[in-house]
Amino acid sequence: MKRNALFVAIAVLLALVAVVSPQFLRASDHDDGETDTKGRNVNLTDLYAFREIDQNPGAGVPAGDLVFVMNTNPRSVARQQYYFSNRARYEFHVSRVANNNDGPTALKDVTIRFQFDAPSGAQQAIRVTLLKDGMTLIGKGTAAGSAIMTTPINGAPILNAVNFQNGDKLTVFAGLREDPFFFDVEQYFRVRAGALGIGPAVGFRSPGLDFARGYNVNAIIVRVPLTLLQGLSTATTFDVWETISVGGVQVERLAQPAINEGLIVTNAFLNALNAIGPDCERDALMGIPPCSTAAAPILAEAAATLAALGNTPAQISAIVGAFLPDVMRVDTTQPSGYAAAVNTLGRPIRGRKLMDDVIDITLSVVVAFPVPALKTDNVSYAGPNLGGSGHQPLLPAFPFLAPPN
């Protein structure tokens, strides 16, 4: 599937959100698969993965070195300290990819794990573990023996140098940051109502209202050297996804924006997807039990939603093939950017940068609708958006995300 087909797929993913029940309209995984016992500090919002030099050309790091960003605890209000769960494991998982056109292997060649101690004052100590090629490596602080710590809400960013006994190194930030996501969700409700015939037909307002402005997230931001990910290989492309587990049970999983929550309506199905890995999605698509049996009703719901939007069986197959298994692919030999390039299956292969406008990328390709006002939500990261507002400027260097509100 070439770029035009990718655009159709992305457009469908957004369009289908517009026809689902009100309880489901939650952008960019901000609250999918809710349960009564799952706190927001174990709820993923977004994954970003990009070459550091594409965010900061003067970083002075090798061209292939990556930054991973895991945002959790959506809708954290301003001027309030929030903490990471001390019962959870927050993890980035990475597979090495031999060829950009290959399907995801879903192998956990590298896992970077974060665990947090109970708060002490406004900080938490962090335990960092690297699981790599069968080795379990425990992260240590600086050579001076300093602990690995979170940054308190009003503190300057603490950039933890984490060293492992095999020579691998990471730079880690963890703490509150402004949520970088931007979208006029309020007007989207009105656009959706008009599309469903239960309200006046309207487009997006200009300028739009930035839904996420003023909110914070708990962020884990990691500088990851290319050599750490490669191991003994020469791989330059990687598949990335993130998970949160509590008590050894995976409760959250996320990679590409608006995939699981874009295709699946039923909350129980979202919980089921959060509990499995891309390996199970791979097996389900190949008809391999037990995943194929468990996933059958979930895939049927996704297919039914796509069919309701007028997609043919061939189109549905192409969309599924492009976006599942749900991993974020990053080719480190080329500039990062969401949907900047796709492979022969239509899968995006350049990760996602902090200011990539995933909503406008989606809306701008809905060319079948002769309504220009539906092609952008008229919201940008910096603004001026409705009321003259915008996000705070990104930091020019690692950890990049703006300070908390």
Secondary structure as UniProt FT lines:
FT   HELIX           3..17
FT   TURN            18..19
FT   HELIX           22..24
FT   HELIX           27..29
FT   TURN            30..31
FT   TURN            36..37
FT   HELIX           40..42
FT   STRAND          44..51
FT   HELIX           52..55
FT   TURN            57..58
FT   TURN            63..64
FT   STRAND          66..76
FT   TURN            78..79
FT   STRAND          88..97
FT   TURN            100..101
FT   STRAND          110..116
FT   TURN            121..122
FT   STRAND          125..132
FT   TURN            133..134
FT   STRAND          135..138
FT   TURN            143..144
FT   TURN            153..154
FT   STRAND          160..163
FT   TURN            165..166
FT   STRAND          169..178
FT   HELIX           185..196
FT   TURN            211..214
FT   STRAND          216..224
FT   HELIX           226..230
FT   TURN            231..232
FT   STRAND          237..246
FT   TURN            247..248
FT   STRAND          249..254
FT   TURN            257..258
FT   HELIX           260..263
FT   HELIX           267..274
FT   HELIX           278..285
FT   TURN            286..287
FT   TURN            289..290
FT   HELIX           291..308
FT   TURN            309..310
FT   HELIX           313..323
FT   STRAND          328..331
FT   TURN            332..333
FT   TURN            338..339
FT   TURN            344..345
FT   TURN            354..355
FT   HELIX           358..363
FT   TURN            364..365
FT   TURN            367..368
FT   HELIX           372..374
FT   HELIX           386..388
FT   TURN            398..399
//
